[in-house]
Amino acid sequence: MKTFFKYIKDHFKEDFDWKSHAAIGIFLAVLIGFNYGVDAGKFTSLYDEMVHINYKSQESVLYLFLLNSTVFILAIWIISSFSGQKKLWNKKYIIFGLIGLFFLSLDCSYYIMQFVNVHLFKYPFVYGWAHHCLSNLSSTVTVIIPLYLLYAFTKDFKSEFYGFKLNGAKIGPYLWLILFMIPLIYIASFRPDFLETYPTYHDRQEYIHLGMEQWQTAGIYELCYGFDFISVELFFRGFLVIGLSRLIGKESILVMVVIYCVLHFGKPAGEAISSIFGGYILGILAFRSRNIFGGLIVHLGVAWGMELMAYLQM
């Protein structure tokens, strides 16, 4: 745990700017209040409504990109204005950031799933299960491969490969963090909005048609569900922090936190709020350690922990 606390301590000692952090905090409070405070009809948030009205369409990609890119530019403006760090307006940082946000918007819209569904419709008894499994794997095409190509054909992110190298970092502290989170997840599991979202696996009796046991189809689903978090860590901590920090330094952490919070706008409000603090800590650890494995362990532990607690409540 000493390494863990040292990263946090050094960050607040050397890199913390209270003005820009306070301004971003107010900005996020306004965004969260607007997203969850305005009536979104049958949906729990405006973000959820915006995505699902044009689900799997070009319009959905466009709306998400406009949202993400607007929040991205506003975050840059706020941080640079209050910290005096004009380097955030680095042209390469903005261009690479917008390219990455297009990949993210493509992924969040599940646009490519419309091409997969054409074939899945032929198997109605397993469609729901197969669709959710493949949608969690779709980030391979929308995020992982595009970011690899961006890495391969540019010289700006060499040689860390977005934090996919251990660089001598220890993972023990992250396991302690998961243990700390378990009681909090357990308490949250009693909330109605938590159980409306988790578990994300639903019994559609696909195992009967596949000639399998339910635990097997549930296990396959959970593995696919966990795989999606590889792309999340790769994008947010690997690309937005480790990769783009080569262009603007530590300020990449705070910008990432804003985008990361918006990613959670379709989930319960409490989860969106907690993502600010969780994303910030993981961003610091990624920036200091120059790898994403610790964050990946925490993310998988928390995600599967929420699934497990929801199963137990059921």
Buried (B, 14 or more C-beta within 10 A) or exposed (E): EEBBEEBBEEBEEEBEBEEBBEBBEEBBEEBBEEBBEEEBEEBBBBBBBBBBEBEBBEBBBEBBBEBBBEBBBBBBBBBBBBBEBEEBEBEEBBEBBBEBBBBBBBBBBBBBBEEBBEEBEEEEEBBBBBBBBBBBBBBBEBBBEBBBEBBEEEEEBEEBBBBBBEEEBBBEBBBEBBEEBBEEBBEBBEEEBBBEBBBBBEEBEBBEBBEBEEEEBBEBBBEBBBBBBBBBBBBBBBBBBBBBBBBBBBBBBBBBBBBBBBBBBBBBBEBBBBBBEBBBBBBBBBBBBBBBBBBBBBBBBBBBBBBBBBBEEE
